[in-house]
Amino acid sequence: MAQLPEIFRQVVYSLNWQEEFTGMPYPFAKYDLVILPGFQFGGMEHTGATFYNDNTIFLSEHPTLDEELSRAQLIAHETSHMWFGDCVTMDWFNDVWTKEVFANYFAAAITTPLFPQINHELNWIKTYAASSLSEDRTLGGTAIRQELDNMRNAGLIYNNIIYNKAPVMMKKLVELMGEEAFQRGIRTYLKKFKYGNATWEDLVTILDQETDADLAAFSHVWVSQKGMPSISITLVNNKLTVSQQDPYGRGLLWPQSFRIALKTEHTDSTFTLDVTLDSQHTDCSWDIPEEYAKAQILPNADGKGYGLFLLAPEQLAGVLQEWPDLQDATMRFATLSLLHENYLANRLTDKEWMDFLLEVLPKENDALTASTLIGYLREPLQYLDATQKSEIEKSLWQLTRTHTLYSARVQLLRQLFSAATSQSVVDHLYNLWENQSNELLSINDYTTLSYELAIRMPRQSRLIVETQRKRIENPDRLRQFDFISRAVSADTAAMDSLFMQLISDPQARRIEPWTTSVLSLLNHPLRQEYSVKYIRPALEALEEVQRTGDIFFPGNWCRAVLGNYRSAQAFQEVQKFMNDNPSYLELRKNKILLGSFGLYRKNGVNLFGK
């Protein structure tokens, strides 16, 4: 009840914003909110009544900035759907992305005034570009607009490309044609197709009348083709050259603009160059002033470039060294994201990446950047030897008590919930859970911690579950706990029985977010020598899961089953399934490939050269 005034304020603000931008009054008779425990989506834009998941709309008493932003963006997203998706609807589901691109593009614009303390350029990179890259870099990446021959497969086309790369594309399109021209085109589009259906081509035709830019050529690459460019930048003899390459060998070039910064060593002197790449030239070159001939290159200084900016070893070492001293927040975050992509491309070792994160994290005072640094800890923590990992976990535990940002302290604790293996840190976490001694943690945090502790302490698992159950007063939360806590049983026969029930009975997996949690716990990193046998039957059940589940469930099923595995045995299980099913539906296969990114990467598959 205490949160409703802020929720209503954001809903009304979003409605008013869209009415002003579109020039169209709210197009329906009413606007209700319905909050559903266990709802399979964050939100769903039914005409006149948006449904929300209770955990996404109601935050804890001490929410992090990420959580507050996420809720505001969700409200703006679903409210925007009343115009884009409900009032004007796609003609066929291959254009389902057209409602999502508007909802997310406008969500960013709507929430900007609500959080004046936030660097929204930074948040755009974090929310949209980085999320899009997480799928675009994988073997399961797709075009924004995908072919769909049958509605039974419509749910399989939903992914981060639709939700997050599409807004990245739209922002570039708006930069190309100008904001005023774009707004005029949108108003014409809504007026012409109100209470009707429209295609992407219908919109492009309208926007084309407002600009001299070649939107059709732009759309062909950014919307109709999968993948992203690999972009390299060299500085030789005072000449800076930018080259882009199509990783799929199709000869495609992505028109876009971004900024390159050249920073001289041990000074604050910076030279910036605004670069525009077109669809005609693979390489572009510029002459650089003599004093910057040996400067450090920051390839995507404004974060507006999209692609894989691969750095040579000497460039990478320089950027790592330079990063802590960068003053511009957007440049820092864009460069951090670029470094992460180079780590995932195996241009940094796990230890090198971890050493960098541990050096910069304690001093980071921007909440969004700190949150990202903490998220980046997860991957390298899995690969360090026991002695290294133990020392790092102790350092992270200390940081949960000393970091200047309370949100970072909370997020570090949550990271340790799932990552901790050293006995001393597990003991600290047990004491924290037993005494509920951190007021910044919510009942949901302590519940999550109870699951993790039960897996780490199998002899005490039953007691931990029983104790946590007594603490939960909300009946919806209790129902959720009873469903999920079955997965942390130390009895392998009970694990097998639960897994087979989820495989064989659609009713047993009806509440999909809870089912995803169960699968993740059954395939927990600490159980994988045993649980690897679940991979094959889970993949064999995927077609039935798709048939009986909702649109996000196949992808979430694959991530829950495969996302934590890195072993050669697990890789062989996935490969064998692929080899045994050569005619497997491509849209469904993509979900497996997305869920297997870490597994493929760690087993030597070249993901970045495709």
C-alpha positions in Angstrom: 0.0 0.0 0.0 2.9 2.4 0.8 4.2 2.0 -2.8 0.9 2.7 -4.6 1.2 6.5 -4.7 4.6 6.3 -6.5 3.3 3.6 -8.9 0.2 5.6 -9.7 2.4 8.8 -10.2 4.5 7.0 -12.7 1.5 5.5 -14.6 -0.2 8.9 -14.9 3.1 10.6 -15.9 3.6 7.9 -18.6 0.0 8.4 -19.9 0.4 12.2 -20.0 3.8 11.9 -21.7 2.5 9.7 -24.5 -0.6 11.8 -25.1 1.6 14.9 -25.5 4.2 13.1 -27.8 1.7 11.3 -30.0 -0.9 14.1 -30.1 -3.5 11.3 -29.5 -5.6 11.1 -26.3 -5.4 7.8 -24.4 -7.3 5.6 -26.9 -9.4 3.4 -24.5 -12.1 3.8 -22.0 -10.2 2.8 -18.8 -6.8 1.9 -17.5 -6.5 -0.7 -14.8 -3.6 -2.4 -13.1 -3.8 -6.0 -12.1 -1.0 -7.5 -9.9 -0.5 -11.3 -10.1 1.8 -13.4 -7.9 3.8 -15.8 -10.1 2.8 -14.0 -13.3 5.0 -15.3 -16.2 5.9 -11.8 -17.5 7.1 -8.6 -15.8 4.0 -7.0 -17.4 1.5 -7.6 -20.1 -0.4 -4.8 -21.9 -4.0 -6.0 -22.2 -6.2 -3.3 -23.6 -7.3 -1.1 -20.8 -5.7 -3.2 -18.1 -2.0 -4.0 -17.7 -1.1 -7.1 -15.7 2.1 -7.0 -13.6 4.2 -9.6 -11.8 4.1 -8.8 -8.1 7.9 -9.0 -7.7 8.5 -6.4 -10.4 5.9 -3.9 -9.3 6.3 -4.1 -5.5 9.9 -3.5 -4.4 11.6 -4.2 -1.1 11.8 -1.6 1.6 15.4 -0.7 0.5 15.4 -1.0 -3.3 18.6 -0.5 -5.3 18.7 2.2 -7.9 18.6 -0.6 -10.6 15.3 -1.9 -9.2 13.7 1.5 -9.0 14.7 2.3 -12.6 13.6 -1.1 -13.8 10.1 -0.6 -12.3 9.7 2.8 -13.8 10.8 1.6 -17.2 8.4 -1.3 -17.0 5.5 1.0 -16.2 6.5 3.3 -19.0 6.9 0.3 -21.4 3.5 -1.2 -20.7 1.8 2.2 -20.7 3.3 3.0 -24.1 1.9 -0.3 -25.5 -1.6 1.2 -25.2 -0.7 3.3 -28.3 1.9 1.0 -29.8 0.6 -2.6 -29.8 -3.0 -2.1 -28.7 -4.2 0.9 -30.6 -2.0 0.1 -33.6 -1.1 -3.6 -33.9 1.3 -5.4 -36.1 -0.2 -7.1 -39.2 1.6 -10.4 -38.6 3.8 -11.7 -35.8 7.0 -11.3 -37.8 6.5 -7.7 -36.9 5.8 -8.3 -33.2 9.0 -6.4 -32.5 7.5 -3.2 -33.8 5.4 -2.8 -30.6 8.4 -3.7 -28.4 10.8 -1.3 -30.1 8.4 1.6 -29.4 7.6 0.5 -25.8 11.3 0.3 -24.9 12.5 3.3 -26.9 9.8 5.5 -25.3 10.3 3.9 -21.9 13.8 5.4 -21.8 12.5 8.8 -22.8 9.6 8.8 -20.3 11.7 7.8 -17.3 14.5 10.3 -18.0 12.8 13.2 -16.2 11.7 11.0 -13.3 15.3 10.3 -12.3 17.2 13.6 -12.8 20.1 12.2 -10.7 20.8 9.5 -13.2 23.2 9.6 -16.2 20.7 8.4 -18.8 23.2 7.9 -21.6 25.0 5.5 -19.3 21.7 3.8 -18.4 20.8 3.4 -22.0 24.1 1.5 -22.6 23.5 -0.7 -19.5 19.8 -1.4 -20.2 19.6 -1.8 -24.0 23.0 -2.0 -25.7 24.6 -4.4 -23.2 21.5 -6.6 -23.0 21.4 -6.8 -26.8 25.0 -7.7 -27.1 24.5 -10.6 -24.7 22.5 -12.3 -27.4 23.9 -10.8 -30.6 27.3 -12.2 -29.7 26.0 -15.8 -29.5 25.4 -18.4 -32.1 21.7 -18.1 -31.3 21.5 -14.4 -32.3 18.8 -13.4 -34.8 17.7 -10.5 -37.0 15.3 -8.0 -35.4 12.7 -9.0 -37.9 12.4 -12.8 -38.1 10.5 -15.0 -40.5 7.5 -16.7 -39.0 5.5 -19.3 -41.1 3.1 -20.5 -38.3 1.7 -18.9 -35.2 2.4 -22.0 -33.2 6.1 -20.8 -33.2 5.4 -17.2 -32.5 6.6 -17.4 -29.0 10.1 -18.5 -30.1 10.9 -15.2 -31.8 10.8 -13.2 -28.5 14.4 -12.4 -27.3 16.7 -9.5 -26.3 17.2 -8.7 -29.9 13.5 -7.7 -30.2 13.4 -5.9 -26.9 16.8 -4.3 -26.7 18.6 -4.2 -30.1 15.5 -2.8 -31.7 15.5 0.3 -29.5 19.3 0.7 -30.3 18.4 0.6 -34.0 15.5 3.0 -33.5 17.7 5.5 -31.7 20.1 5.4 -34.6 17.2 5.9 -37.1 16.1 9.0 -35.1 19.6 10.4 -35.1 19.6 9.8 -38.9 16.3 11.7 -39.6 16.0 14.1 -36.7 13.7 14.0 -33.7 11.1 16.5 -35.0 10.7 14.6 -38.3 10.4 11.3 -36.4 7.7 12.7 -34.2 5.7 14.0 -37.2 6.0 10.6 -38.8 4.8 8.8 -35.7 1.8 11.0 -35.4 0.9 10.3 -39.0 1.4 6.6 -38.4 -0.9 6.5 -35.4 -3.6 8.6 -37.1 -3.6 6.5 -40.3 -3.6 3.0 -38.6 -5.6 3.8 -35.4 -7.5 0.7 -34.2 -5.9 -1.2 -37.1 -2.9 -3.2 -38.3 0.4 -2.0 -39.8 3.7 -3.4 -41.0 7.2 -2.1 -40.5 7.2 -1.2 -44.2 4.1 1.0 -43.6 6.0 2.9 -41.0 9.2 3.2 -43.0 7.1 4.6 -46.0 5.7 7.3 -43.7 9.0 8.2 -42.1 10.7 8.3 -45.5 8.4 11.3 -46.4 10.0 13.2 -43.5 13.6 12.8 -44.4 16.1 12.6 -47.3 18.0 9.7 -45.6 17.8 6.3 -47.2 15.8 4.5 -44.5 15.2 1.5 -46.7 18.9 0.8 -47.0 19.3 1.5 -43.2 16.5 -0.9 -42.4 17.8 -3.7 -44.7 21.0 -4.0 -42.6 19.8 -3.1 -39.1 16.4 -4.8 -39.1 16.5 -7.6 -41.7 20.0 -9.0 -41.1 21.3 -10.8 -38.0 24.5 -10.0 -36.3 26.7 -7.0 -35.7 29.9 -5.6 -37.1 33.4 -6.3 -35.8 35.0 -2.9 -35.6 38.7 -2.4 -35.4 40.6 0.9 -35.0 44.3 1.5 -35.7 46.5 4.5 -35.4 49.6 4.4 -37.6 51.7 7.4 -38.8 49.2 10.0 -37.6 46.4 8.2 -39.5 43.5 6.7 -37.7 41.6 4.0 -39.6 38.3 2.5 -38.6 37.3 -0.8 -40.3 34.2 -2.9 -40.0 33.8 -6.5 -40.9 30.7 -8.7 -41.3 31.4 -11.8 -39.1 29.1 -13.9 -41.3 31.0 -13.0 -44.5 28.0 -11.4 -46.3 29.8 -8.2 -47.0 27.3 -6.1 -45.0 28.2 -2.7 -43.5 26.3 -1.1 -40.7 25.7 2.6 -41.1 26.1 4.4 -37.7 27.9 7.2 -35.9 29.9 7.2 -32.7 32.8 9.0 -31.1 36.4 8.0 -30.7 38.6 9.5 -28.0 42.4 9.7 -28.0 44.0 10.2 -24.6 47.6 11.0 -24.1 49.5 9.2 -21.3 49.8 11.0 -17.9 47.8 14.0 -19.0 44.2 15.1 -19.2 44.5 16.0 -22.8 41.9 14.3 -25.0 41.2 14.5 -28.7 37.8 13.4 -29.9 36.7 12.4 -33.3 33.0 11.9 -34.4 32.9 9.0 -36.8 30.2 8.2 -39.3 30.3 4.9 -41.0 28.2 4.4 -44.1 27.0 1.4 -46.1 29.5 1.9 -48.9 33.0 1.9 -47.4 34.6 -0.9 -45.3 37.5 1.4 -44.1 37.4 5.1 -43.2 40.6 7.1 -42.3 41.3 10.5 -40.7 44.5 12.5 -40.1 45.3 13.0 -36.4 47.4 15.8 -34.8 51.0 15.0 -34.2 50.7 15.2 -30.4 48.2 12.3 -30.4 50.2 10.0 -32.7 50.8 7.6 -29.8 47.7 8.3 -27.8 45.5 5.6 -26.1 42.5 4.8 -28.3 39.1 4.7 -26.6 37.0 3.3 -29.5 33.4 4.0 -28.5 33.7 6.9 -26.2 30.1 8.0 -26.2 28.6 4.5 -26.2 26.6 5.2 -29.4 28.5 2.7 -31.4 27.1 -0.8 -31.7 29.2 -3.9 -32.5 32.2 -5.8 -31.3 35.1 -3.4 -30.8 38.0 -5.8 -30.7 41.3 -4.4 -29.3 44.8 -5.5 -30.0 46.7 -6.7 -26.9 48.7 -3.5 -26.4 45.5 -1.4 -26.8 43.7 -3.6 -24.3 46.4 -3.3 -21.7 46.4 0.5 -22.1 42.6 0.8 -21.8 42.6 -1.3 -18.6 45.3 0.9 -17.1 43.5 4.1 -18.3 40.0 3.2 -17.2 40.1 4.2 -13.5 41.2 7.7 -14.4 38.5 8.4 -17.0 36.3 11.3 -15.7 33.3 11.2 -18.1 30.8 8.8 -16.7 29.4 7.8 -20.1 32.8 7.2 -21.5 33.8 5.1 -18.5 30.7 2.9 -18.8 31.0 2.5 -22.6 34.6 1.6 -22.2 33.8 -0.9 -19.4 31.3 -2.6 -21.6 33.8 -2.8 -24.4 36.4 -4.4 -22.0 33.8 -7.0 -21.0 33.2 -7.9 -24.6 36.9 -8.4 -25.1 37.1 -10.6 -22.0 34.3 -12.8 -23.4 36.2 -12.9 -26.7 39.1 -14.5 -24.7 41.4 -11.5 -25.2 41.7 -11.3 -21.4 42.3 -14.3 -19.1 39.9 -14.9 -16.2 42.6 -13.8 -13.7 43.4 -10.6 -15.6 39.7 -9.7 -15.8 39.2 -10.5 -12.1 42.2 -8.5 -11.0 40.9 -5.5 -12.9 37.4 -5.8 -11.3 38.8 -6.2 -7.8 41.0 -3.2 -8.3 38.3 -0.8 -9.5 35.2 -2.0 -7.6 36.0 -0.8 -4.1 36.5 2.8 -5.4 33.5 3.0 -7.7 30.9 5.5 -6.5 28.4 5.4 -9.4 25.6 3.0 -8.5 24.9 1.8 -12.0 28.5 1.3 -12.8 29.1 -0.5 -9.5 26.1 -2.8 -10.2 27.6 -3.7 -13.6 31.1 -4.4 -12.1 29.5 -6.7 -9.6 27.5 -8.6 -12.3 30.8 -9.1 -14.2 32.3 -11.0 -11.2 30.1 -14.0 -11.8 31.8 -15.5 -14.9 35.5 -15.4 -13.8 34.7 -16.5 -10.3 33.8 -19.9 -11.7 37.2 -20.6 -13.1 39.8 -19.6 -10.5 41.4 -22.3 -8.4 40.2 -23.0 -4.9 42.9 -21.0 -3.2 42.4 -17.9 -5.4 38.6 -18.1 -5.1 38.7 -18.4 -1.3 40.8 -15.2 -1.0 38.7 -13.3 -3.5 35.5 -14.4 -1.7 36.9 -13.1 1.6 37.7 -9.8 0.0 34.2 -9.5 -1.5 32.7 -10.4 1.9 34.7 -7.6 3.5 33.5 -5.3 0.7 29.9 -6.1 1.6 30.6 -4.3 4.9 32.7 -1.4 3.7 31.6 -0.3 0.2 30.4 3.3 0.3 27.3 2.5 -1.8 24.6 0.6 0.1 23.3 -0.8 -3.2 26.7 -2.2 -3.9 26.8 -3.9 -0.5 23.5 -5.5 -1.2 24.4 -6.6 -4.7 27.7 -8.0 -3.5 25.9 -10.1 -0.9 23.5 -11.4 -3.6 26.5 -12.3 -5.8 28.1 -14.2 -2.9 24.8 -16.1 -2.3 25.2 -17.9 -5.6 29.0 -17.9 -5.9 30.4 -18.6 -2.4 32.2 -22.0 -1.9 34.9 -21.2 0.7 33.9 -22.4 4.1 34.6 -19.2 6.0 32.3 -17.1 3.7 29.6 -19.8 3.7 29.7 -19.7 7.5 29.4 -15.9 7.4 26.3 -16.3 5.1 24.8 -18.9 7.4 25.1 -16.6 10.4 23.7 -13.7 8.3 20.7 -15.9 7.4 20.2 -17.4 10.8 20.1 -14.0 12.6 18.6 -12.1 9.7 21.1 -9.5 10.7 21.2 -7.2 7.6 18.3 -4.8 7.5 19.0 -3.9 3.8 18.0 -7.5 2.8 14.4 -8.3 2.2 12.5 -11.5 3.0 13.0 -12.5 -0.6 16.8 -12.2 -0.2 16.7 -14.4 2.9 14.6 -16.9 1.1 17.0 -17.0 -1.8 19.9 -17.4 0.6 18.1 -20.3 2.3 18.0 -22.2 -1.0 21.7 -21.6 -1.6 22.7 -22.6 2.0 20.6 -25.8 1.8 22.5 -26.9 -1.3 25.9 -26.1 0.4 24.9 -27.7 3.7 23.0 -30.9 2.7 23.0 -32.3 6.2 21.1 -29.2 7.4 19.0 -28.6 4.3 15.8 -29.8 5.9 16.2 -27.7 9.0 17.1 -24.6 6.9 14.0 -25.1 4.7 11.7 -25.6 7.7 13.2 -22.6 9.5 12.8 -20.3 6.5 9.2 -21.5 5.9 8.2 -20.4 9.4 9.4 -16.9 8.7 7.2 -16.4 5.6 3.9 -14.8 6.5 2.5 -13.8 3.1 0.5 -16.7 1.7 1.5 -16.0 -1.9 5.2 -16.0 -0.9 4.6 -19.2 1.1 3.1 -21.0 -1.9 6.1 -19.9 -4.0 8.5 -21.2 -1.3 6.8 -24.5 -1.1 7.0 -25.0 -4.8 10.7 -24.0 -5.2 12.2 -25.3 -2.0 11.6 -28.9 -3.2 14.6 -28.4 -5.5 17.1 -28.0 -2.6 16.4 -31.5 -1.1 19.6 -33.4 -0.5 17.8 -36.6 -1.5 18.9 -37.4 -5.1 15.8 -39.6 -5.6 13.6 -36.6 -4.7 15.6 -34.5 -7.1 15.0 -37.0 -9.9 11.3 -37.3 -9.2 10.8 -33.5 -9.2 12.7 -33.2 -12.5 10.7 -35.9 -14.2 7.5 -34.3 -12.9 8.4 -31.0 -14.6 9.4 -32.9 -17.8 6.3 -34.9 -18.1 3.4 -32.9 -16.7 2.5 -29.4 -18.1 0.5 -28.7 -15.0 3.5 -29.2 -12.8 5.3 -26.4 -14.6 2.3 -24.1 -15.0 3.7 -21.3 -12.9 6.7 -20.7 -15.2 8.9 -18.3 -13.1 8.8 -20.7 -10.2 9.6 -23.6 -12.5 12.6 -21.8 -13.9 13.9 -21.3 -10.4 13.5 -25.0 -9.6 15.4 -26.0 -12.8 18.2 -23.6 -11.9 18.6 -25.1 -8.5 18.4 -28.7 -9.8 21.3 -27.8 -12.2 23.2 -25.7 -9.6 26.9 -25.3 -10.2 27.7 -27.4 -7.1 25.5 -30.3 -8.3 26.6 -30.6 -11.9 28.5 -33.8 -11.7 25.2 -35.4 -10.8 22.7 -33.2 -12.6 24.4 -33.3 -16.0 22.2 -36.3 -16.8 19.2 -33.8 -16.8 20.4 -32.0 -19.9 19.4 -34.5 -22.6 15.8 -35.1 -21.3 15.3 -31.4 -20.7 16.3 -30.6 -24.3 14.1 -33.5 -25.6 11.2 -32.0 -23.7 11.7 -28.5 -25.2 9.3 -28.9 -28.0 6.5 -29.9 -25.6 7.5 -27.1 -23.3 7.1 -24.7 -26.1 3.7 -26.1 -27.1 2.3 -25.9 -23.6 4.1 -22.9 -22.3 4.1 -19.1 -22.8 6.3 -17.0 -25.0 9.4 -16.6 -22.8 9.3 -20.1 -21.3 11.4 -22.0 -24.0 14.3 -19.5 -23.6 14.0 -19.4 -19.8 13.9 -23.2 -19.8 17.1 -23.4 -21.7 18.9 -20.8 -19.6 17.8 -22.5 -16.4 19.0 -25.9 -17.5 22.2 -25.0 -19.4 23.2 -21.6 -18.1 25.4 -22.7 -15.3 27.3 -25.5 -17.1 30.8 -25.2 -18.3 32.1 -28.8 -18.3 33.2 -30.8 -21.3 30.7 -33.5 -20.4 27.8 -31.0 -20.5 29.1 -29.6 -23.8 29.1 -33.1 -25.3 25.5 -33.6 -24.1 24.4 -30.5 -26.0 26.5 -31.3 -29.1 25.1 -34.8 -29.2 21.6 -33.6 -29.0 22.3 -31.1 -31.9 23.9 -33.8 -34.0 21.1 -36.3 -33.4 18.5 -33.7 -34.5 19.9 -32.1 -37.7 16.4 -30.9 -38.8 15.6 -29.3 -35.5 13.5 -26.1 -35.8 15.9 -23.2 -36.2 13.9 -20.9 -33.9 13.9 -23.5 -31.1 17.6 -24.3 -31.7 18.4 -20.7 -31.2 17.1 -20.9 -27.6 19.5 -23.8 -26.9 22.4 -21.8 -28.4 21.5 -18.7 -26.3 21.4 -20.7 -23.1 24.7 -22.5 -23.9 26.8 -19.4 -24.6 29.0 -19.9 -21.5 29.3 -23.6 -22.2 30.3 -23.1 -25.9 32.7 -20.3 -25.0 34.5 -22.3 -22.3 34.8 -25.4 -24.6 36.7 -23.6 -27.3 34.0 -22.7 -29.8 34.8 -19.6 -31.8 31.8 -17.4 -31.1 33.1 -14.1 -32.3 34.4 -14.9 -35.8 31.2 -17.0 -36.4 
